[in-house]
Amino acid sequence: MAVAGSHSPQSFIVDQECRKAAWQNGYRRQYDQHDGWWAYGSTTAKGNIFLAAASDTGPWFLALDHAGIIAELDLASAVIPGPGLARFAFPTLGDLYAILPRVYALGVSLPDGPLHAFIEKTQDLPRTTEAERLVVERVGQDIFRDRLMTYWNGRCPLTGITEPGLLRASHIKPWSKCETDAERLDVHNGLLLSALWDAAFDRGLLTFEDDGTPRFAASLSRAARSALCWTAPISLTNQHRAQLAWHRKNEFEKERNPLAVALPDIKENAPSE
């Protein structure tokens, strides 16, 4: 989309509105202004945002330098000069405000964020004994749950349930079968599911197709299928689809798959006490 560029330097009104929008959405570090764009950062979200406007009444501009956030947003970019890897235009300030919470949530939850948080919290923890390793694992699973809650906006995408006590952080590839901490903590290796859906998914009684619709195991009873209500398919990225391909091959109907080893895992989905 081609639009007029930002006004430089920013007017007092634009300056104040940009500061307020950034501050209220988690970006509280203000950096330099360049060509009418103010840069803002966060202590908790990865990537910076850049805000500008063509005039006091808009349109309003957002630029991003985090490729992962840009891909997840899937918005049409604006053809205007400016910082970052992509720029977007919004007719009103309200439209800009509507997208910023998602930008922040993605900045907090995308892969590098959870991994860095895990490294910081566990770098001084001992890992010699099994008990010590379990403590480290629990720290990781708590971070994973927290980031999944953020990524999915605290809502099961299948059922719409939002009560935290009824939501579970479901690993697609189980924690014990991941090869690296980066994979264990990747939000694309997880789904935020309500408890019944999580139990069935964890036991290989259901999986998901690439379009986000559930596929039930042949052994699942009619009563169980009826209880597993859903309102819409899950919105998936290509990273989710790659992990689900593994799940369909190795975890789905694992009782019937002689190549899948059905060893019990430490439950990684229970909410923190």
N, C-alpha and C positions, 0 to 999 in steps of 0.2 A: 504494500500500500504506500503510495507516494503522498507525503504531506509536507507542509512548510516546516522548516527547521526551528530549533530552539532560539529564544531571544537571549542575547548576550550583551551586557551582563544581566542576571536575573533582576527583575523588579523586586521591591520590598515585599509585595503580596506573594509573588511566586516563591521567593526565598522562604518566607514564613510557612507557606502551605507545603512546600517540599520538606522542610525540616519537620513539620508536624506529622506528615504522612510517614516519613522514615522512622521517626521516634516512636510513634504509636504502633508500628509494626515490627519492632525489634532491632532496627538499624539505628543505633544511637551513637555511633562514631562518625562524626562529620569530617571529611577530608577537604581537599581543595576544590574550588570551582574552576572549570575550564570550558571556555566557549559556551557558557550558559548552562553547563551541567554541574550539579553538585554531586560529589561522590560520598556514599555512606557505607559503613561496615557494621559488623556485629561481632560480639565476643563469642556467640554460640552458633551462628549460621555461617556456612562457608560461602565465599563469593561476596562481591560488592554489588550494590545497586547504584544507579545514577539516575537522577531525576531532573526534569526540565519542563518548560512549557513554552508555547509559541506566544502567549500573552497572558494577562491576568485571568482571562476567562477560558483558557485552553486553546487548542487541545494540549493534553498533558502527556509527557514522554517518560518512558522507563527504558533504561539500558541495563543489560546483564552481562557479566563476564564469566558465568559458570555454565559450561556446556551442558551439564546434566540437568540443571534447572530449565534451561531453554528447551531441551528435548522433551521434558515432562510436561511443560506448559502447553506445547503444541499450538502456539498462537501465530497468527500471520504477522510477520515483521513489517516495520515501516521503513520506507526508503528515505532515510534522513541521515546526515552525517552525525557522528557522535562516538562516544567511547563504547567499550565492551565488545562482545561478540555478536550481539543482536540488539535491536531497538524496537520498541513497540509504542503505538500511539493510542490514546484514550480520549474520547470526545469530552468527557467530564471528569472532574476530580473524584466523583463517586465511583466511576468506572476504574480509575487507578486504585482507589482504596479497596475495591472488591478483589483485585488480583494480588495485592501485596501480602496478605496472610498466607496464601499458597506459596508464594515465592519464599517467604521465611520458613515455612514448614518444610519445603524441599531442601533449603539450605541447611537445615538442622538434621534432616533424616537421610539424605542421600549418602552413598557408601562411605566416603571419606570422613564424614562427620561422626558416625557411630564408632568407627574404628579408632579414630584419634581420641575420642572420649574413653574408650576401653583401655587403650594404651596408657593414657594419663592416670586412670584410676587403679590400674593393676601393676604398674611398673615396679613398685616396691613391695608387692605381695609375694611371699614365698610360694613355691610350687613343688616342693620336694615330696610331700606325702599326698596320698589320695584325697584326704580331707582338705588339704590346702588347695589342691587343684579344683576341687568342687566349689570352694569359696570363689576362686577366680572365675569359674564357669558361671556361677550365679550372678556375679557382677555383670558379666557379658550378657546374660539372658535378661537381666533387668534393663540394661541399656537398649537391647534389641526390642523389648516390649515397649519401652518409652518412645523409641523412634518410630515403631510401627503405629502406635497410637497417634503420633504427630502426622505421619505420612498419610494415613487413612482418615484423618480428621476425627479420630475417636469414634469411628462408626464402622460396623460390619458392612461391607459393600454388598453382601447378598441379602441381608435381612433388614438393614437399617437400624439394628439395635445399637444403642449408645451407652448403656449402663456399663461402666468399667468392670464391675464384678462379673459380668456375663461375657466379657470379651477375652479372647486368648490370642497370644502371639504365636501363630502356627508357622514353624519352619517348613519350607517345601522340601529341601534336603535337610534331614535331621542334623542337629548340632554335632553329634558324634561322627557323622559321615562326611562332614565338610573337611576339606584339606587344609584350609587356612582360616585364621581369625577374620580376615577380610570377607571371606565367603559366609562365615557364620553370622556376621553382623550386617551383612548387606540387606537392606530393606527389600530388595528385589528377590531375595530368597525367603520372603515371608508374606503371609496374609493375615489380616486381622479378622478373625472369625468368631462368631458366637459359639458358646461352649459345645453345643451339640454338633455343629458343623466341624468344629476343631477335633472332637473325639473321633468322628467318622473319618476325617481326613488323615489324622494321625495314625489310624489303624489300617489305612489303605482301603477303606470301604467306599471311598469316593475320590475322584480327582477332578481336574478341570481341563477343558479343551482350550485351544488357543484363543477362542472367542470369549472365554470366561464363563461358559456354561458348564454346569456340573455333569460328570459322568458317574453313574452309580455302579458299584460292583454287582455282579449277578447274584451274589449271595445275600445282598441286602434285602430285608423283608419289605413287603408292601407297607406295613405299618411304619417302619423306619423311614421309608421314602416319603410317606405322607407327613411325617413329623418334620422332615427337613424342608421347610418352606423357604422359598426365596422369591424376591420381587424383581430382580434384575441381574444380568450376568456381571461378573467382575470386570472392571476396566483394567486391562493388562498392558504392560510394556513388553518389548521384545526380550528384555532381561528376565521378566517373570516367565515368559513363554519358554525360554531356554531351560529354566529350572523345573518348570512343570513337565517338560518333555522327559527329564530325568525321573521325576516322580511317577509318571505314567509307566515308565519302563521298570523301575526298581521298587516302588512302594505300593502302587495300586494293585489290589488283589494279591498281595504278597503271599497270602496263605496258599494260593494256587500257583504261585510262581516259584519253581524249585531253585531258581538262581538268586532269589531275593532272600537274604538272611533276616529273619524276624526276631532279632535280639531286642530285649527291652531297653529303652532309652530312659535317662533321667528326664522327668517331665519338665519341659522347658517353657510351658505355657501358663503355669499357675501365676496368678497375680501376686505381687509382693504383699507380704503381710503388713 
